[in-house]
Amino acid sequence: MQFASAGRTSHAKPDARDEHGTSALMLVAQRTEPDLVQRLLDAGAALEGVDKAGRTALWHAAHAGRLETARVLLAHGASSDHADAARENPFGAACAAGATAVVDLMLAKGAKLEARTARGDTPLLLAANAGAVEIVDKLLTRQAEKDAQNEFGDTALIIASRNGNAALVRRLLSAGASTALRNKDRSTAADVARARAFPAVVELLKNA
C-alpha cells in the first residue's frame, strides 16, 4: 500500500489498513515525517488504533527512535503506557531500542518505570538487554527497581554480565545492584559472565 502518497491526498482514507493491520499513521510514524503525521491526525486517523500485534503509532515511533514524531503523537494525547500483545508499551519499546531522546521525552511525560512485559521485563531490563547504558543511568537515577527480575529470574546485572557489558555492570554496581541474586538456572551475574568468558566482568563482580 502506498500509504505515504495516500496520506498527502485529501481523498485518502486515514485508517486504511494493510494485511498486518498497519495504518498509514503507524507506517509514517516509523519515519521522520512529523508534518505528515500531523496531517493524518488532522484528517481523522485513529491516534490509538492498533495493528495485529496490538501496537500503536506511538509504539512504532518509539521503536524507531523518531523523536519529533513521538512528540507530535504525545501532544495529541497518545499514551506511552498502551501495551501491545506482548505487553510491551511504547516506553518499553524506546528503552529496548536504545532510543535515548524518546525515553527522555516520555520520562518528562510521566512514563511508568515498572511496567512489565509478558516476560516480566521492566524498562530497566529492556534497556540493559539493549546495552543502553545512558538509559539505564536515567532509569536508576529515577529510582527504578535495580534488582527487578523477569520470568527467567534475570536481573539487569545478570543480563549485562551475560552480554559482557563492563560499563553497564559498573553502573549497576554503583547503584547497589545485588551480585547474589540467582536466575532460574541458579546462576548469579558472576556465573553467567564466567560461562561466557568475560574475565573483566567477573573481576568487577568479584571486587564489588
C-alpha positions in Angstrom: 0.0 0.0 0.0 1.3 3.5 -0.9 0.4 5.0 2.5 2.8 7.9 2.2 1.4 9.2 -1.0 -2.1 8.4 0.0 -1.6 10.4 3.2 -1.0 13.5 1.1 -4.3 13.4 -0.7 -7.5 14.9 0.5 -9.4 11.8 -0.5 -7.3 9.2 1.3 -8.8 7.1 4.0 -6.6 7.8 7.0 -7.4 4.5 8.7 -7.0 2.1 5.7 -5.1 -1.0 6.8 -2.7 -3.5 5.2 -2.7 -7.2 5.8 -0.9 -6.7 9.1 -3.4 -4.2 10.4 -0.9 -1.4 9.8 -2.5 2.0 9.1 -0.9 5.0 7.3 -0.3 6.7 10.6 1.6 3.6 12.0 3.7 3.4 8.9 4.6 7.1 8.7 5.3 7.1 12.5 8.3 4.9 11.8 9.8 7.6 9.6 10.9 11.2 10.3 7.8 12.9 8.9 6.1 14.6 11.8 4.3 17.0 9.4 2.7 14.1 7.6 1.8 12.5 11.0 0.1 15.8 11.9 -1.8 15.9 8.6 -3.0 12.3 9.1 -4.3 13.1 12.6 -6.0 16.2 11.3 -7.7 14.0 8.6 -9.1 11.8 11.4 -6.5 9.0 11.7 -7.1 7.0 14.9 -4.5 8.1 17.4 -4.6 4.9 19.5 -5.5 2.5 16.7 -3.5 -0.8 16.9 -2.1 -3.2 14.4 -2.5 -7.0 14.6 0.3 -7.1 17.2 -1.5 -4.5 19.3 1.0 -1.8 18.6 0.0 1.9 18.3 1.6 4.6 16.1 3.5 5.8 19.2 4.9 2.3 19.8 6.2 2.3 16.2 7.7 5.8 16.6 9.3 4.9 19.9 10.8 1.6 18.5 12.2 3.5 15.5 13.6 6.3 17.7 11.6 9.0 15.9 11.7 11.8 18.5 9.7 14.5 16.6 7.1 12.1 15.5 6.7 10.8 19.1 6.5 14.5 20.3 3.5 15.1 17.9 1.7 11.9 18.9 2.2 12.6 22.6 1.0 16.2 22.2 -2.2 14.8 20.7 -2.7 12.6 23.8 -1.1 9.3 22.7 -0.3 7.0 25.7 3.2 5.8 26.5 1.6 3.1 28.6 -0.6 1.4 25.9 0.8 -2.2 25.8 0.9 -4.4 22.8 0.1 -8.1 22.6 3.4 -8.9 24.4 2.5 -6.3 27.0 5.4 -4.0 25.8 4.3 -0.4 25.8 5.9 2.5 23.8 8.1 3.5 26.7 9.4 -0.1 26.9 9.9 -0.1 23.1 12.0 3.1 23.3 14.1 1.5 26.1 14.6 -1.7 24.2 15.6 0.2 21.1 18.1 2.4 23.0 16.2 5.5 21.8 17.5 7.9 24.5 15.9 11.1 23.2 12.5 9.4 23.1 13.0 7.9 26.5 13.8 11.4 27.8 10.6 12.8 26.2 8.4 10.0 27.7 10.0 10.3 31.2 9.1 14.0 31.1 5.5 13.0 30.4 5.4 10.6 33.3 6.1 7.2 31.8 5.8 4.3 34.2 9.1 2.9 35.4 8.0 -0.5 36.5 5.6 -1.6 33.8 6.3 -5.3 32.8 6.1 -7.1 29.6 4.5 -10.6 29.3 8.0 -12.0 30.0 8.3 -9.8 33.1 10.8 -7.4 31.7 10.7 -3.8 33.1 12.0 -0.8 31.1 15.3 -1.2 33.0 15.7 -4.8 32.0 14.8 -3.9 28.3 17.4 -1.2 28.3 20.0 -3.4 29.9 19.4 -6.0 27.2 20.0 -3.3 24.6 23.2 -2.3 26.3 21.8 1.2 26.6 24.0 2.5 29.5 22.7 6.1 29.3 19.1 4.9 29.5 19.9 2.6 32.4 21.5 5.5 34.2 18.4 7.7 33.7 16.1 5.0 35.0 18.3 4.3 38.0 18.5 8.0 38.8 14.7 8.0 38.9 14.8 5.1 41.3 13.8 2.3 39.0 13.9 -1.1 40.8 17.6 -2.1 40.3 17.1 -5.8 41.2 13.8 -6.4 39.3 13.7 -10.0 37.9 11.9 -11.2 34.8 10.2 -14.6 34.4 13.6 -16.2 33.9 14.9 -14.7 37.1 17.3 -12.4 35.2 18.2 -9.0 36.7 19.7 -6.1 34.8 23.1 -7.1 36.3 22.8 -10.7 35.1 21.8 -9.5 31.6 24.7 -7.0 31.5 27.1 -9.7 32.7 25.9 -12.2 30.2 26.5 -9.7 27.4 29.9 -8.7 28.7 29.0 -5.1 29.0 31.5 -3.9 31.6 30.3 -0.2 31.5 26.8 -1.3 32.3 27.9 -3.7 35.0 29.9 -0.8 36.6 26.8 1.5 36.6 24.6 -1.1 38.1 27.1 -2.0 40.8 27.4 1.7 41.6 23.6 1.8 42.1 23.9 -1.2 44.6 22.6 -3.9 42.3 22.8 -7.3 44.0 25.5 -9.7 42.9 24.0 -12.5 44.9 20.7 -12.9 43.1 20.2 -16.0 41.0 18.1 -16.6 38.0 16.0 -19.7 37.3 19.1 -21.6 36.2 20.6 -20.9 39.6 23.2 -18.6 38.1 24.5 -15.4 39.5 25.8 -12.5 37.4 29.4 -13.8 38.0 28.3 -17.3 36.9 27.0 -16.1 33.6 30.0 -13.8 33.0 32.3 -16.7 33.7 30.4 -19.1 31.4 30.6 -16.5 28.6 34.3 -16.0 29.2 34.2 -12.3 30.2 37.0 -12.2 32.8 37.0 -8.4 33.1 33.3 -8.5 34.1 34.0 -11.4 36.5 36.7 -9.3 38.1 34.3 -6.4 38.5 31.8 -8.5 40.2 34.3 -10.2 42.5 35.5 -6.9 43.7 32.0 -5.4 44.2 
